[in-house]
């Protein structure tokens, strides 16, 4: 998607990130969880900003640990879905991870999240396992996916 600007989240962005998270997930992260990500040197929360003065339309939370990129959370404003926002966020995370000499990207995704599963497959991820009852709120399984970088 052309025209998107990417930048790191700051404390001033927490309200907008919470709006995006609440609009995207039945069980969103807490404000405190997002705020804590700002304090970890291994964590990056990237925002996708459209042209003009519009607020962020997506975010991606990732960690680089040793030689691995781990995608923890990604969301796109419902009005901006299927326009490539998530793909742009993922591409930036992959580029950053390669620069840090990462060789693998990993993530967990709800078994029922068909849209996300299709996105990750299109981005080169493959299923490698299941984490039973990973999502504690309702006991849903997670699909574990990996991508070679």
N, C-alpha and C positions, 0 to 999 in steps of 0.2 A: 504494500500500500504506500503510494508516494505521498509526501507531504507530512508524514508523521515525524515528530521530533521525539527522541528518546532521552530521558534523563533519570538520574537517581532520585528516589523519594527523599523528602526531608520531613521533619516534624510537622511543618505547615501543611503537608499533603495528607495527613492522617484522616481528616474528615472526608475528603474525596475518595481515598482508598477504602474507607469503611463503607461509603455509599456503593461503590463498585462491588465490594465483597458481599454486602447485604443483598444487592440486586442479583447476584450470581449464584449464591449458595444457600441451601436450606439451613446449613449449620456453618455460618461464616466464622473466620478467625475473630478473636477479640481485638479491640483497639490496642490492648496491652501487648498482645503477640506481635502485631505489626510494629509497634514502638520498639520492642526489644530487638527486632531485626536491625534497627538503625545502630545499635550498639555493638554488633558483631562484625569484626573485620572480614570474616569469611562470607558474610551475607550481603547480597545486593538486591534491592527492590527497585526495579526499573519501571518507569512510567512511560506510557505512550500518549503524547500530546498532539492533538490535531492543529492545523494552522489557525492562526488568529488567537483570540483570547479564550478559547474554549477550554474547559477543564479536561483533565486526563480521561481517556476513554479505555484504558486498560493498564494492567500491571502484571509483573512477573516477579516472584520471589525465588531466588536461587542461591545456592551455596556452592562454593568451590572448596573442596576438601581433598587435599593431596592431589591425585590425578583424576578426580571425578567431579563432574558438575551434577548437582542434585536440584531438580526443579521441585519446589515445595508447594507453590500456589501460583495460579494464573487465572486472570479473569478479564473479560471484556464487557464494556457497557452493552446491555442487550440491544440498544439501538445501533450499535456499531459491529455487531457480530456478522460473520461471514463476509468481511471486507478485508481480511488479511492482517488484522491487528495482532492477533496471537502469533501468527507466522513471523511477523516483524520482530516481536518481542523474543521469540525463540531464536531467531537468526542472530540477534545481538548477543544473547546468552551463549550460543554456540561459539561465536567469534571470540568473545571474551574468554571462554573456557579454553579454546585452542591456544590463545595467546598465553594462557597460564599453564600450558602443556598438559591439559586434561586429555584423556584418551577415551573417556566414557561419559555419557549422560544417563541419568537414571531418574525415574519418577514413579509414583503410585497414583492410580486413578480409580475412581469408583467403577465397579463392574457395570453399573447401570448407566454410566455416562457415555452413551454411544457417540455423541458429537465429539467429545474429547478423544475417545479411542480412535475415531476416524482421523482427526487432526494429527494425533501423534503418529499414527501409521503413515500418513502422508509425509510427515516430517522425518521418516526413517527409523522410528522406534519399532522395536519388536517386543512381543510378550515373552517374558521369561519365567513368570510364576504368579502365584496368588498368595496374598496375605489374608487369611481368614479373619473375618470380623475386625478388620483394621480400623474402620470408621466406627468408633465406639458408640456414638449417639444412637445409631439404629442397627449396629452390628453388620453393616454391609462389608463385603469383601473388597479388597483392592487388587487390581491387576498391576503387577510389577512390570515395568517396561524399561528397556535400555536402548541406547543408540551409540554406535561407535563414532567417535569424533575424528 
